[in-house]
Amino acid sequence: MKKLIYLNLLENMNRLSYFILLFFVCIGFSQDNSFYGAFESSGVYYSQNESKDFEKKFKSNNYLNINYLIGNKWKFDLQLESYLPGRLQNFSENLQDTYLSTISINYKSNKFDFSVGSIYEQFGSGLILRTWEDRQLGINNSIWGFRTKYESDNINFKVLAGYQKKGREISTGKIIGIDSEILFTENFQFGLSYVGRLENITYDFGDFTSLFSSRLDYNSDSFYINYEYISKSKDGIVQFGNVSENFVKPGTAHSLNFGIYKPGFGLDVTFRRLENMGYFSDRFEANGDFLETSINYLPALTKQHDYLLSNINVYEAQPYVSFQDPKLMKAGEIGFQIDLYYTFKKNTTLGGKYGTKLSFNTSIWNNLTGDFSYSDQNYSASFFDFGEKYFSEQSVEVSKKVSKNYNYLLLLVNRYYNKRLVEESTGQINSQIIVIDNTLKFNNKSSIKFDIQHLFNNDYDKNWFGYGLEYNLNYNLSIYYSNIKNYQNSEKGNPSYYSAGISYSKKASKIIASYGKQRGGLICYGGICRYVPEFKGFSISINTTF
C-alpha cells in the first residue's frame, strides 16, 4: 500500500515538475531570494559491448538539479533524471525513462532544522548510516521521509524516518534513525546513534533489525583520535540471494583512527574490524551489484590511486558473511592502513631548491579467523586474530619540483590480491607497479603532462605497459591520449585499452568528448566499487552550474 501511495505521488509530481521548474525560474530572480542549480549529462555510443544490456547502442544518464532559497530559512530542492533512450551500461534496471527523482523542503531556524522529502544524512563516520549520491556508481540511496535536527553550542540531535530510494521506486523496509552528539569541550565530543530497519518477513528472527553506535572524538592542534563501536542485532544471513532462517548471526564493527600532523609531517593510522556488517533496507539485496538500498557506508580503506595500471586488482571491503563452500568461508574483515607524509625542506640535500614531498602507505586486510562449520552453517570468530589475507599493499610516492617549469612524480606499488577470497573465484596475484609522471609548464596557461606506467605480474594476466599524454593549451582547453596494453597475455590476444579525448571549460560549464576502449572490471570511487563490462565507443559529458 505504501509503495502504491509513493508511486502515485511521484507520478503526480512528475506531471507538476515542469510547472515547478518554471515557477522556480520565474521567482528565482527576486532580490530577496536565490535560485541556482546544475545540469549533468553523460552519453555513450557503444560500438562494442560485452554487457547483456545492449539493445540500444546510444545510452545516456542525465540529471537536472534545482535549488531555491527564500531568505536564510527556507530551501526547496528537486532533481529530474532521464535515462533515454536507455541507461548507461551496468547501471541498475531501476533507472529508467524520465522522472522526478528527489524533492525536498527544508526549514532552518537558529537551532532547529526540519526537512521533508528526500533526505541525505550521515551519522558519525557513516558506518551506521549514510545516504548519498554518486552518479559514477549509480548510487542515490536517499531516504523518502522526514528529518529534524536540533543544534546548540554543545548538543546536536537528529531524528529521521522513511523509506529508501531505489531508482524510481522505494525499498520494502522502513528506516528510523536517532543521532546525538555531546561536546564536552572544544576538542572532545561523544556520540550515540541508533538505526532500525523494519521489513515485514515471516522468519522467526523477527522483522526488526537494529544497529547501535557509540563514538569518541578528540582533536587538538597536532593530534587527533577517534573510536567507534557498532553492535548489530541478530539477522538472517543472505546466501545466494536468499535469507536463511537457520543461519542467524549478530554483527559488530570497531573503527580506530588517530594521527599526528605538524608542518612538513603527517601520520594517519586506521584500524577496522567488520563482522557481518552488511545492512540493507531490502535484505535480499545484500551483496548485490549496485548497493542501492545500502544503509551504512563501508568503503575500502586503501590508498586511492590516480593511474590506470594502479587501479587493476583494487580491493573492495569485505563486511559480509559468505559460505560458498567448505574451503571458502568469510565472516568479515580485519586490518589496518597507515599513511605517512614528509616534506624535505628547501635547500637541503634531499629537498633541493624547491623541496621534496614523500608519502608512504601500507594496508593489510584479512578474513576473520575462528571456528567455522560449513555443515552446520555457523561460526564463532576471534576478535583480534588475522585470518587468510585478502589484500595487502605498500606504496611510496615521491613528488619533486626540479625547476620553475618542470616537476615529476614517482610512484612505486607492491600489491597482493587474493581473487579466490575477494571475488570468490580463483587465483592469487602478486604485482608491482611503477609510474613516472612528468609535468612541463610552458607559461602560466599551457603545460604538458606525460606519464609512463608498468605493471609487473607473474600471475594471472602477466605484464602491462601504459602511458598517457595530456596537453593543456590554456585554462579552458586540453587534449589527451592514453593507452595500456596487456602485452604478455597471448591467451587473450594481448589486449590494449586506449582513449583519446578533448576537454573544454568556460566559466561554470565543461564539455568532455572521447573515443576509446574501456577495460572491464572493478571501478571504485571513494572506496566503493562496482563492476563494469568492457566496451568500445564514443562518449560525451556535459556539466554546468547556474
C-alpha positions in Angstrom: 0.0 0.0 0.0 2.7 2.5 1.0 4.6 1.8 -2.3 1.5 2.5 -4.3 1.0 5.8 -2.5 4.6 6.7 -3.1 4.4 5.9 -6.8 1.2 7.8 -7.2 2.8 10.8 -5.5 5.8 10.6 -7.8 3.6 10.3 -10.9 1.7 13.4 -9.9 4.9 15.2 -9.0 6.4 14.2 -12.4 3.4 15.9 -14.1 3.9 19.0 -12.0 7.7 19.1 -12.2 7.9 21.2 -15.3 5.5 23.8 -13.7 7.6 23.7 -10.5 10.7 24.3 -12.6 9.1 27.2 -14.4 7.9 28.6 -11.1 11.5 28.5 -9.7 12.8 30.2 -12.8 10.3 33.0 -12.7 10.8 33.8 -9.0 14.4 33.0 -8.7 15.4 36.5 -9.8 13.8 38.2 -6.9 16.3 40.3 -4.9 15.3 38.6 -1.6 15.6 35.0 -2.9 18.2 33.0 -4.7 18.0 30.4 -7.4 20.7 28.0 -8.5 21.2 24.6 -10.0 23.3 22.2 -12.1 22.9 20.1 -15.1 24.9 16.9 -15.9 24.7 14.6 -18.9 26.8 11.6 -19.8 26.2 9.8 -23.1 27.9 6.9 -24.8 27.6 5.4 -28.3 28.7 1.8 -28.0 30.4 0.3 -31.0 31.3 -2.8 -29.0 29.9 -4.0 -25.7 30.2 -7.1 -23.5 27.1 -6.2 -21.5 24.0 -8.2 -21.8 22.0 -5.0 -21.9 23.0 -3.9 -25.5 19.7 -3.5 -27.3 20.4 0.2 -27.9 23.8 1.5 -29.0 23.3 5.0 -27.7 22.6 5.5 -24.0 22.7 8.4 -21.6 22.3 9.4 -18.0 21.0 13.0 -17.4 20.5 15.0 -14.2 18.9 18.4 -13.6 19.1 19.7 -10.1 17.2 22.9 -9.0 17.6 24.8 -5.7 15.6 27.7 -4.5 16.3 29.7 -1.3 13.9 32.1 0.4 16.0 34.2 2.7 18.1 32.1 5.0 15.3 29.9 6.3 13.6 28.0 3.5 15.2 25.8 0.9 13.4 23.9 -1.9 15.3 21.2 -3.9 14.3 18.9 -6.7 16.2 16.7 -9.2 14.9 15.4 -12.5 16.6 12.4 -14.0 16.4 11.0 -17.5 17.8 7.7 -18.9 16.9 7.9 -22.6 17.0 6.1 -24.9 18.4 3.9 -22.1 20.7 4.0 -19.1 24.5 3.6 -19.4 25.8 0.0 -19.2 25.8 -1.8 -15.9 23.6 0.7 -14.1 20.5 -0.6 -12.2 17.4 -1.5 -14.2 15.5 0.6 -11.7 17.0 3.7 -13.6 14.6 4.1 -16.5 12.8 6.8 -18.5 12.4 10.4 -17.2 11.1 11.2 -13.7 11.3 13.4 -10.7 14.0 11.6 -8.7 14.2 13.7 -5.5 12.3 16.6 -4.0 12.8 18.1 -0.5 11.6 21.1 1.5 13.9 22.4 4.3 13.2 24.9 7.1 16.0 26.2 9.3 15.8 28.5 12.3 18.5 29.4 14.9 18.6 25.9 16.5 16.1 23.8 14.6 16.2 22.3 11.2 13.3 20.4 9.6 13.3 18.6 6.2 10.6 16.6 4.4 11.0 14.6 1.2 14.4 13.3 0.0 16.8 13.1 2.9 20.6 12.9 2.7 22.3 12.2 6.0 25.3 10.7 7.8 25.7 9.6 11.4 29.3 9.7 12.6 31.7 8.2 10.1 28.8 6.6 8.2 29.4 3.1 9.5 25.9 3.0 10.9 24.1 5.3 8.3 25.0 7.3 5.3 22.7 8.3 2.4 24.4 10.0 -0.5 24.5 10.3 -4.3 27.4 9.1 -6.5 26.4 9.3 -10.2 29.6 7.5 -11.3 28.5 4.4 -9.3 24.8 4.8 -10.0 24.0 5.3 -6.2 21.3 7.5 -4.8 20.0 6.0 -1.6 18.3 9.0 -0.1 15.5 8.4 2.4 12.0 9.5 1.4 10.6 10.7 4.7 11.4 13.4 7.2 14.3 14.6 9.4 14.5 17.1 12.3 17.7 18.4 13.8 18.5 20.4 16.9 21.9 22.1 17.2 23.2 24.2 20.2 26.7 25.1 21.4 27.3 21.6 22.9 24.4 19.3 21.8 23.4 18.1 18.4 20.4 15.8 18.0 18.8 14.3 14.8 15.7 12.1 14.2 14.7 10.7 10.8 12.4 8.1 9.4 11.3 7.0 5.9 11.8 4.6 3.0 15.0 4.4 0.9 15.1 5.5 -2.7 15.6 2.7 -5.2 15.7 4.2 -8.6 12.2 5.5 -9.2 10.8 3.1 -6.6 11.3 2.7 -2.8 12.6 -0.1 -0.6 10.4 -2.5 1.2 12.0 -1.8 4.6 11.3 1.2 6.7 14.2 3.1 8.3 14.3 5.1 11.6 17.3 6.8 13.0 18.4 8.8 16.0 21.8 10.5 16.3 23.2 12.6 19.2 26.5 14.3 19.8 27.6 16.0 23.1 30.6 18.4 23.0 32.2 18.2 26.4 35.0 20.6 25.5 36.1 22.3 22.3 38.3 19.3 21.5 36.4 16.4 22.9 33.0 15.0 21.9 30.9 11.9 22.5 28.3 10.4 20.1 25.4 7.9 20.2 23.4 6.6 17.3 20.6 4.2 16.6 19.3 2.9 13.2 16.5 0.4 12.9 15.1 -1.4 9.9 11.6 -2.8 9.8 11.0 -5.2 6.9 8.0 -7.5 7.1 9.1 -11.1 6.7 7.8 -14.4 8.1 11.0 -15.7 9.6 11.4 -16.5 13.3 14.2 -14.0 14.0 11.8 -11.1 13.5 11.0 -8.1 11.3 13.2 -5.6 13.1 17.0 -5.3 12.9 18.8 -2.7 15.0 22.3 -1.0 14.9 23.7 0.8 17.9 26.7 3.1 17.7 28.9 4.9 20.3 31.9 7.0 19.4 34.6 9.3 20.9 36.4 12.0 19.1 39.4 14.1 20.3 41.2 16.8 18.3 44.0 19.2 19.2 46.4 21.4 17.2 48.6 18.5 16.3 46.9 15.2 17.3 43.5 13.5 16.7 42.0 10.2 17.7 38.5 8.8 17.3 37.0 5.4 18.1 33.6 4.0 17.1 31.9 0.8 18.1 28.8 -0.7 16.4 26.6 -3.5 17.5 24.1 -5.2 15.1 21.2 -7.3 16.3 20.7 -10.9 15.0 19.6 -11.2 11.5 19.4 -13.9 8.8 22.5 -14.3 6.6 21.8 -13.8 2.9 23.2 -16.7 0.9 22.9 -16.9 -2.9 20.2 -14.2 -2.9 18.1 -15.8 -0.2 17.6 -15.0 3.5 18.5 -18.0 5.7 16.1 -19.0 8.5 18.7 -21.1 10.2 21.9 -19.1 9.7 21.2 -16.2 12.0 24.0 -14.0 13.5 24.7 -10.6 15.1 27.3 -8.2 13.8 29.9 -5.8 15.1 32.2 -3.1 13.9 35.3 -1.5 15.5 37.0 1.5 14.0 40.0 3.3 15.5 41.7 6.2 13.8 44.5 8.5 15.1 47.1 10.8 13.6 49.7 13.4 14.1 50.2 16.5 11.9 52.9 19.1 12.0 54.4 21.4 9.4 56.1 19.1 6.9 55.0 15.9 8.6 51.8 13.9 8.9 50.9 10.4 10.2 47.5 8.7 9.9 46.7 5.2 11.3 43.4 3.4 10.9 42.3 0.0 12.3 39.0 -1.5 11.5 37.2 -4.8 12.2 33.9 -5.7 10.5 31.9 -8.8 11.2 28.6 -9.4 9.4 28.0 -5.6 8.9 26.0 -5.7 5.6 22.9 -3.6 6.3 20.2 -3.0 3.6 16.7 -1.7 3.7 15.9 -4.6 1.4 17.5 -7.7 2.9 17.6 -9.7 -0.3 19.9 -7.1 -1.9 22.8 -7.8 0.4 26.0 -8.3 -1.6 24.1 -7.1 -4.7 25.7 -5.4 -7.7 24.5 -1.8 -7.2 24.3 -1.2 -3.4 21.0 0.7 -4.0 19.5 0.1 -0.6 22.7 0.0 1.5 22.1 1.9 4.7 25.6 2.1 6.1 28.9 3.2 4.4 31.7 0.6 4.3 34.5 1.9 2.0 37.7 0.0 1.4 40.4 1.6 3.5 43.3 1.5 1.0 45.1 4.2 -0.9 43.1 5.6 -3.8 45.4 5.8 -6.9 45.0 8.0 -9.9 46.7 5.9 -12.6 45.2 3.3 -14.9 47.6 0.4 -14.1 47.5 1.1 -10.3 43.7 0.6 -10.5 43.9 -3.0 -11.7 43.0 -5.5 -8.9 41.8 -3.0 -6.4 40.4 -4.0 -3.1 36.7 -3.9 -2.1 35.7 -4.0 1.5 34.6 -7.5 2.8 32.0 -6.9 5.6 29.7 -9.8 4.7 29.3 -13.4 5.8 29.7 -15.8 2.9 29.8 -19.6 3.0 30.4 -20.5 -0.7 31.9 -24.0 0.1 33.9 -25.7 2.9 37.1 -24.1 1.7 35.7 -20.6 1.2 34.0 -19.2 4.3 34.1 -15.5 5.3 32.7 -13.5 8.2 34.0 -10.0 7.5 37.4 -8.3 7.5 40.1 -7.1 9.9 43.1 -4.9 9.0 44.7 -1.5 9.1 46.0 1.3 6.9 49.0 3.7 7.6 49.7 6.9 5.8 52.9 8.8 6.3 53.7 12.2 4.7 57.0 14.1 5.0 58.4 17.1 3.2 62.2 17.6 2.9 62.9 21.2 3.3 64.1 23.5 0.6 67.9 23.9 0.1 68.7 20.6 1.8 70.4 17.6 0.2 67.2 15.7 -0.4 65.0 18.7 -0.6 66.9 20.6 -3.3 66.0 24.1 -4.3 62.2 23.6 -4.1 61.7 20.9 -1.5 60.7 17.2 -2.0 57.4 15.6 -0.9 57.5 11.9 0.2 54.4 9.8 1.1 54.3 6.2 2.2 51.2 4.0 2.5 50.6 0.5 3.7 47.4 -1.5 4.2 46.7 -5.1 5.1 43.2 -6.7 5.1 42.4 -10.2 6.2 39.5 -12.6 6.8 38.4 -13.1 10.4 39.6 -16.3 12.0 37.8 -18.6 14.4 35.7 -21.8 14.3 33.8 -22.2 11.0 31.4 -25.0 10.3 30.1 -25.3 6.7 27.9 -28.3 7.5 26.2 -26.6 10.5 26.2 -23.1 8.8 27.7 -21.5 11.8 30.9 -19.8 13.0 32.5 -18.2 16.1 35.0 -15.5 15.1 38.0 -14.5 17.2 38.3 -10.8 17.9 41.9 -9.9 17.1 43.3 -12.8 15.1 44.1 -12.2 11.4 42.8 -14.9 9.1 43.7 -15.6 5.5 44.9 -12.5 3.7 42.5 -10.7 1.3 44.8 -7.9 0.2 48.0 -6.0 1.1 49.8 -3.1 -0.5 52.8 -0.9 0.1 53.4 2.2 -1.9 55.9 5.0 -2.0 55.3 8.3 -3.8 57.9 11.0 -4.4 56.9 14.4 -5.8 59.7 16.8 -6.7 59.9 20.2 -8.4 63.1 20.3 -10.3 62.9 23.7 -11.8 60.5 26.6 -12.2 58.8 24.8 -15.2 59.4 21.1 -14.5 58.3 18.6 -11.8 57.8 14.9 -11.6 56.1 12.2 -9.6 57.5 8.7 -9.0 55.1 6.0 -7.7 56.1 2.5 -6.6 53.5 -0.1 -5.6 53.8 -3.6 -4.2 50.5 -5.4 -4.1 49.0 -8.8 -3.1 45.4 -9.6 -4.2 43.5 -12.8 -3.3 41.0 -13.3 -6.1 39.8 -16.5 -4.6 38.6 -14.8 -1.4 37.7 -11.3 -2.6 35.9 -12.2 -5.8 35.1 -15.8 -4.8 36.7 -17.1 -7.9 40.3 -18.5 -8.4 43.8 -17.2 -8.2 46.2 -15.1 -6.1 48.0 -12.2 -7.7 51.4 -10.6 -6.7 52.2 -7.5 -8.7 54.5 -4.4 -8.7 53.7 -1.1 -10.3 55.9 1.8 -11.3 54.7 5.2 -12.5 56.7 8.2 -13.7 54.6 11.3 -14.2 56.2 14.4 -15.7 54.8 17.9 -16.0 56.4 20.7 -18.1 54.9 24.2 -18.0 55.5 26.5 -20.9 53.9 29.5 -19.3 51.2 30.4 -16.8 48.5 28.9 -19.1 49.9 26.0 -21.0 51.6 22.8 -19.9 52.1 19.2 -21.0 51.9 16.0 -18.9 53.4 12.7 -19.8 53.3 9.5 -17.7 54.8 6.0 -18.2 53.4 3.0 -16.3 54.4 -0.6 -16.0 52.7 -3.4 -14.0 54.9 -6.5 -13.3 52.8 -9.6 -12.7 53.9 -13.2 -12.9 50.4 -14.5 -12.3 47.0 -14.1 -13.9 47.2 -11.6 -16.9 51.0 -11.2 -16.8 52.7 -7.8 -17.5 51.1 -4.5 -18.6 52.6 -1.3 -20.1 50.9 2.0 -20.3 51.4 5.7 -21.0 49.4 8.9 -21.1 49.8 12.3 -22.7 47.9 15.5 -21.8 48.4 18.9 -23.4 46.7 21.9 -21.7 46.6 24.6 -24.3 45.2 27.1 -21.8 42.9 27.2 -18.7 40.0 26.2 -20.9 41.1 23.7 -23.4 43.0 20.4 -23.1 43.5 17.2 -25.2 44.7 13.8 -24.1 45.6 10.3 -25.1 46.2 7.2 -23.0 46.9 3.5 -23.7 47.5 0.5 -21.6 48.4 -2.9 -23.1 48.5 -6.4 -21.6 51.4 -7.3 -23.8 52.2 -10.7 -22.4 48.7 -12.1 -22.3 48.7 -14.1 -25.6 45.7 -16.2 -24.5 43.5 -13.1 -24.7 45.2 -11.6 -27.7 47.4 -9.1 -25.9 44.6 -6.7 -25.5 45.1 -2.9 -25.3 42.8 -0.2 -24.0 43.1 3.3 -25.3 41.3 6.6 -25.0 41.6 9.9 -26.8 39.6 13.0 -25.8 39.2 16.7 -25.6 38.0 18.9 -22.7 36.7 22.4 -22.9 35.6 24.5 -20.0 34.1 28.0 -19.9 33.2 29.7 -16.6 30.9 27.1 -14.8 30.5 24.8 -17.8 32.6 21.9 -19.0 32.4 19.5 -22.0 34.4 16.3 -22.4 34.4 14.2 -25.6 36.4 11.0 -26.0 36.7 7.8 -28.0 38.3 4.6 -26.9 38.1 1.1 -25.4 37.5 0.7 -21.7 38.8 -2.3 -19.7 36.2 -4.3 -17.9 36.5 -4.9 -14.2 36.1 -3.2 -10.8 35.9 0.6 -10.8 36.0 2.5 -7.4 35.1 6.0 -6.2 35.7 6.9 -2.6 36.4 3.3 -1.7 33.1 2.0 -3.0 33.3 -0.3 -6.1 31.2 -1.9 -8.8 31.9 -4.0 -11.9 31.7 -2.7 -15.4 31.9 -4.8 -18.6 34.4 -4.0 -21.3 33.2 -1.7 -24.1 34.4 0.5 -27.0 32.7 3.6 -28.2 32.3 7.4 -28.2 31.4 9.3 -25.1 30.4 12.8 -24.3 29.7 14.5 -21.0 28.4 18.0 -20.2 28.5 19.7 -16.8 27.2 23.1 -16.0 26.0 25.1 -13.0 23.9 28.2 -12.9 
